[in-house]
Amino acid sequence: MSQIYERVALIGLGLIASSMFWAMRRSGAAGHVTGYARSSETRDTARRIGLCDTVCGSATDAVKGADLVVLAVPVGVMGAVAAEIGPHLKPGATLTDVGSVKTRVIEDVSPHVPDNVHFVPAHPIAGTEHSGPESGFATLFDNRWCLIVPPNDTDSDAVQRLERFWRSLGSHVDVMDPEHHDLVLSVTSHCPHLIAYTMVGVADDLRRVTDSEVIKYSAAGFRDFTRIAASDPTMWRDVFLSNKDATLEILGRFTEELFALQRAIRRGDGDFLYDYFTHTRAIRRGIIEAGQDTDAPNFGRSR
Amino acid sequence: MSQIYERVALIGLGLIASSMFWAMRRSGAAGHVTGYARSSETRDTARRIGLCDTVCGSATDAVKGADLVVLAVPVGVMGAVAAEIGPHLKPGATLTDVGSVKTRVIEDVSPHVPDNVHFVPAHPIAGTEHSGPESGFATLFDNRWCLIVPPNDTDSDAVQRLERFWRSLGSHVDVMDPEHHDLVLSVTSHCPHLIAYTMVGVADDLRRVTDSEVIKYSAAGFRDFTRIAASDPTMWRDVFLSNKDATLEILGRFTEELFALQRAIRRGDGDFLYDYFTHTRAIRRGIIEAGQDTDAPNFGRSR
């Protein structure tokens, strides 16, 4: 595949940025990739494992001359990083991000983007429970969706080029408006994470059931929750604080439904429960048919 | 491995019973295995795929002469099945079950067990989201725990023999009292299932987000919930109705915790969220170290 951006800068070197690097390496989408992470330990690790062609000592150094700059930091610090690098961006460059929340990131970043730079927010919907510079791998985005969320006045050539870039990393691409993005992701990602964290917290906190019992008998369903609840705490703190309205809206709907099921259990209404549980199977079938998960039992876990 | 029971009868031929059959076939724990399922379609399938040495036309036929009879039906019908087969059980035989709830099953089944039969309730903590006679496989119980939950006056030789049997199928074995079992499983299994069903129900029901959006963007966490929420509706309806008290207790704790997190989001209390999310990682580590799950990202899903 041909080169899409001559120079790419990755700001933040966690799971997503490191996976982007290996995917760019695989596709040849970038000529030269610079990288920067705030922690010197992360920068040392990156140098050791060959993550990025050049690991820079500052964000401003990393973005110098870059045709594409990727903000891959927790959404709570996107604005501060944009303020720092804004004056150093190359005229004509594209600035993008990979944040899980879009409205807030656009609000925070836009004021710092020079007129001659294209800001094209994006969100690759892919991840694992692991984090850090060593957690990335080239196939993370394969067959997953990347949502491009451009503000109204965004240059269409810049948008199309970024779409081409994400396709070259293995993704499908859709365009969505920021408010709708934040609602959809609240359903498919943010609230499931919060709920998983909560259930694991309950298990950990319950004096009448020991942690060792929870651990030994987790195969009955709970272990799937613990995988989600092992995700990066900083990233998720920022997601919930930045997508407050949609999160609270969906949590409200969730507790309403949970109370309905709880009431059915208390009243012994088996038909209500049976109908509810039958209905949810259809969504699973849809996900498997759309190639977004495996039908192998227990995800085909190796034993 | 040597034979543990000469004749075993499986009543109900779903995921657990069919996996037990293939595991017995692997270990040689049983001389001859009979099976019965209420639906003639299931019996036909069993005959076609060689599930059981003999598939019988009635439960009473299946249990005749059996040294071990396994009730592998939804917990809501255990009592009725026990009433039907009770008079036909061989003197000295062991009757066991594989239900996910124990207090209620013991209450329902015990009255129908003849004096000369040993009732030793058990619960293999293993499963997948698939159900039916074709979903079983020999390795389902390998390295998983089976809880033996014997009433106080149970013959200890019968208990030890059943423990040996479950070990021969690949399980570790623990003994636990029924009330504690029901509370522990409420945490590790029943409530996680109810919560997953609820979240999938919310997603399906939300008019502002389409099912196709939920399906396409599920990789962000939601798809793990849909796996759990694809489990057998009849089984789960019966579990919640039969383990009402523990379920409602744990759900109460869960909503309390959820409200605390919701309040922290509303108030913008990032420290509370960060501490909470950091804490839950430890449980995940414990599960992986105990060999109860894989550390491979996304469970090592094949793409």
Contacts between the chains, C-beta under 8 A, distances in Angstrom:
chain1	res1	chain2	res2	distance
A	76	B	270	7.7
A	100	B	220	7.6
A	125	B	217	5.0
A	125	B	219	5.5
A	125	B	220	5.0
A	126	B	219	5.8
A	126	B	220	7.8
A	127	B	219	7.7
A	127	B	220	6.8
A	128	B	297	3.4
A	128	B	298	5.0
A	129	B	284	7.5
A	129	B	297	6.8
A	129	B	298	7.6
A	130	B	297	5.3
A	135	B	297	7.2
A	137	B	297	7.7
A	139	B	303	6.3
A	142	B	303	6.0
A	143	B	303	6.6
A	144	B	219	5.3
A	145	B	216	5.4
A	145	B	217	5.8
A	145	B	219	7.6
A	147	B	217	7.6
A	172	B	216	8.0
A	174	B	216	7.6
A	183	B	208	6.2
A	183	B	209	6.1
A	184	B	209	5.2
A	184	B	213	5.2
A	184	B	214	7.7
A	184	B	217	6.1
A	185	B	217	7.0
A	185	B	220	6.5
A	187	B	202	7.0
A	187	B	203	5.0
A	187	B	206	6.3
A	187	B	209	5.3
A	187	B	214	6.3
A	187	B	222	7.1
A	188	B	203	7.1
A	188	B	213	7.7
A	188	B	214	5.9
A	188	B	217	4.6
A	188	B	218	5.5
A	188	B	220	5.1
A	188	B	221	6.9
A	188	B	222	4.3
A	189	B	217	7.6
A	189	B	220	3.3
A	189	B	221	4.7
A	189	B	222	6.5
A	191	B	199	6.7
A	191	B	202	7.7
A	192	B	199	5.8
A	192	B	220	7.9
A	192	B	221	4.2
A	192	B	222	5.0
A	192	B	224	7.4
A	192	B	225	5.4
A	193	B	221	5.3
A	194	B	258	7.6
A	194	B	261	6.2
A	195	B	195	5.8
A	195	B	199	6.0
A	195	B	258	7.2
A	196	B	221	7.5
A	196	B	224	8.0
A	197	B	261	7.2
A	197	B	276	6.4
A	197	B	277	5.7
A	197	B	280	5.5
A	198	B	254	6.2
A	198	B	257	4.9
A	198	B	258	4.8
A	198	B	261	6.0
A	199	B	191	6.7
A	199	B	192	5.8
A	199	B	195	6.0
A	199	B	254	6.3
A	200	B	280	4.2
A	200	B	283	5.5
A	200	B	284	7.7
A	201	B	257	5.3
A	201	B	276	6.1
A	201	B	279	7.0
A	201	B	280	5.8
A	202	B	187	7.0
A	202	B	191	7.7
A	202	B	250	6.8
A	202	B	253	5.0
A	202	B	254	5.2
A	202	B	257	5.4
A	203	B	187	5.0
A	203	B	188	7.1
A	203	B	283	6.8
A	204	B	279	6.7
A	204	B	280	6.7
A	204	B	282	7.7
A	204	B	283	5.6
A	205	B	253	7.8
A	205	B	257	7.5
A	206	B	187	6.3
A	206	B	250	7.8
A	206	B	253	6.7
A	208	B	180	8.0
A	208	B	183	6.2
A	209	B	183	6.2
A	209	B	184	5.2
A	209	B	187	5.3
A	211	B	283	6.8
A	211	B	286	6.5
A	212	B	286	7.8
A	213	B	184	5.1
A	213	B	188	7.7
A	214	B	184	7.7
A	214	B	187	6.3
A	214	B	188	5.9
A	214	B	283	6.6
A	215	B	283	7.0
A	215	B	286	4.4
A	215	B	287	5.1
A	215	B	290	5.0
A	215	B	292	6.4
A	216	B	145	5.4
A	216	B	172	8.0
A	216	B	174	7.5
A	216	B	290	6.3
A	216	B	292	6.7
A	217	B	125	5.0
A	217	B	145	5.8
A	217	B	147	7.6
A	217	B	184	6.1
A	217	B	185	7.0
A	217	B	188	4.6
A	217	B	189	7.6
A	218	B	188	5.5
A	218	B	287	5.0
A	218	B	292	5.2
A	218	B	293	7.0
A	219	B	125	5.5
A	219	B	126	5.8
A	219	B	127	7.6
A	219	B	144	5.3
A	219	B	145	7.6
A	219	B	292	5.7
A	219	B	293	7.6
A	220	B	100	7.6
A	220	B	125	5.0
A	220	B	126	7.8
A	220	B	127	6.8
A	220	B	185	6.5
A	220	B	188	5.1
A	220	B	189	3.3
A	220	B	192	7.9
A	221	B	188	6.9
A	221	B	189	4.7
A	221	B	192	4.2
A	221	B	193	5.3
A	221	B	196	7.5
A	221	B	228	5.4
A	222	B	187	7.1
A	222	B	188	4.2
A	222	B	189	6.5
A	222	B	192	5.0
A	223	B	287	5.5
A	223	B	292	6.2
A	223	B	293	4.6
A	224	B	192	7.4
A	224	B	196	8.0
A	224	B	224	4.8
A	224	B	225	7.8
A	224	B	227	6.8
A	224	B	228	6.0
A	225	B	192	5.5
A	225	B	224	7.8
A	226	B	280	7.3
A	226	B	283	5.5
A	226	B	284	4.3
A	226	B	287	5.7
A	226	B	293	7.5
A	227	B	224	6.8
A	227	B	284	6.7
A	227	B	293	7.2
A	227	B	298	7.9
A	227	B	299	6.8
A	228	B	221	5.4
A	228	B	224	6.0
A	229	B	277	7.4
A	229	B	280	4.3
A	229	B	281	7.4
A	229	B	283	7.5
A	229	B	284	6.7
A	230	B	280	7.3
A	230	B	281	5.1
A	230	B	284	3.9
A	230	B	285	7.9
A	231	B	277	7.8
A	233	B	273	7.8
A	233	B	274	5.2
A	233	B	277	3.6
A	233	B	278	4.7
A	233	B	281	7.4
A	234	B	274	6.7
A	236	B	273	7.4
A	236	B	277	5.4
A	237	B	270	5.1
A	237	B	273	4.4
A	237	B	274	4.6
A	237	B	277	6.4
A	238	B	270	7.8
A	240	B	265	4.9
A	240	B	273	6.0
A	241	B	265	6.7
A	241	B	268	5.8
A	241	B	270	5.7
A	241	B	273	7.3
A	244	B	265	5.8
A	244	B	266	7.0
A	244	B	268	7.7
A	247	B	265	6.0
A	248	B	262	6.7
A	248	B	265	6.6
A	248	B	266	6.4
A	250	B	202	6.8
A	250	B	206	7.8
A	251	B	258	7.2
A	251	B	262	5.5
A	253	B	202	5.0
A	253	B	205	7.8
A	253	B	206	6.7
A	254	B	198	6.3
A	254	B	199	6.3
A	254	B	202	5.2
A	255	B	255	6.6
A	255	B	258	7.1
A	257	B	198	4.9
A	257	B	201	5.3
A	257	B	202	5.4
A	257	B	205	7.5
A	258	B	194	7.6
A	258	B	195	7.2
A	258	B	198	4.8
A	258	B	251	7.2
A	258	B	255	7.1
A	261	B	194	6.1
A	261	B	197	7.2
A	261	B	198	6.0
A	262	B	248	6.7
A	262	B	251	5.5
A	265	B	240	4.9
A	265	B	241	6.7
A	265	B	244	5.8
A	265	B	247	6.0
A	265	B	248	6.6
A	266	B	244	7.0
A	266	B	248	6.4
A	268	B	241	5.8
A	268	B	244	7.7
A	270	B	76	7.7
A	270	B	237	5.2
A	270	B	238	7.8
A	270	B	241	5.8
A	273	B	233	7.8
A	273	B	236	7.4
A	273	B	237	4.4
A	273	B	240	6.0
A	273	B	241	7.3
A	274	B	233	5.3
A	274	B	234	6.7
A	274	B	237	4.7
A	276	B	197	6.4
A	276	B	201	6.1
A	277	B	197	5.7
A	277	B	229	7.5
A	277	B	231	7.8
A	277	B	233	3.6
A	277	B	236	5.4
A	277	B	237	6.4
A	278	B	233	4.7
A	279	B	201	7.0
A	279	B	204	6.7
A	280	B	197	5.4
A	280	B	200	4.2
A	280	B	201	5.8
A	280	B	204	6.7
A	280	B	226	7.3
A	280	B	229	4.3
A	280	B	230	7.2
A	281	B	229	7.4
A	281	B	230	5.1
A	281	B	233	7.4
A	282	B	204	7.7
A	283	B	200	5.5
A	283	B	203	6.8
A	283	B	204	5.5
A	283	B	211	6.8
A	283	B	214	6.6
A	283	B	215	7.0
A	283	B	226	5.5
A	283	B	229	7.6
A	284	B	129	7.5
A	284	B	200	7.7
A	284	B	226	4.2
A	284	B	227	6.7
A	284	B	229	6.7
A	284	B	230	3.9
A	285	B	230	7.9
A	286	B	211	6.5
A	286	B	212	7.8
A	286	B	214	8.0
A	286	B	215	4.3
A	287	B	215	5.1
A	287	B	218	5.0
A	287	B	223	5.5
A	287	B	226	5.7
A	290	B	215	4.9
A	290	B	216	6.3
A	292	B	215	6.4
A	292	B	216	6.7
A	292	B	218	5.2
A	292	B	219	5.7
A	292	B	223	6.2
A	293	B	218	6.9
A	293	B	219	7.6
A	293	B	223	4.6
A	293	B	226	7.5
A	293	B	227	7.3
A	293	B	301	7.2
A	294	B	301	5.3
A	294	B	302	5.9
A	296	B	302	7.1
A	297	B	128	3.3
A	297	B	129	6.8
A	297	B	130	5.3
A	297	B	135	7.2
A	297	B	137	7.6
A	298	B	128	5.0
A	298	B	129	7.6
A	298	B	227	7.9
A	298	B	299	7.5
A	299	B	227	6.8
A	299	B	298	7.4
A	299	B	299	4.2
A	299	B	300	7.6
A	299	B	301	5.0
A	300	B	299	7.6
A	300	B	300	7.3
A	300	B	301	6.4
A	300	B	302	5.6
A	301	B	293	7.2
A	301	B	294	5.3
A	301	B	299	5.0
A	301	B	300	6.5
A	302	B	294	5.9
A	302	B	296	7.1
A	302	B	300	5.7
A	303	B	139	6.1
A	303	B	142	5.8
A	303	B	143	6.7
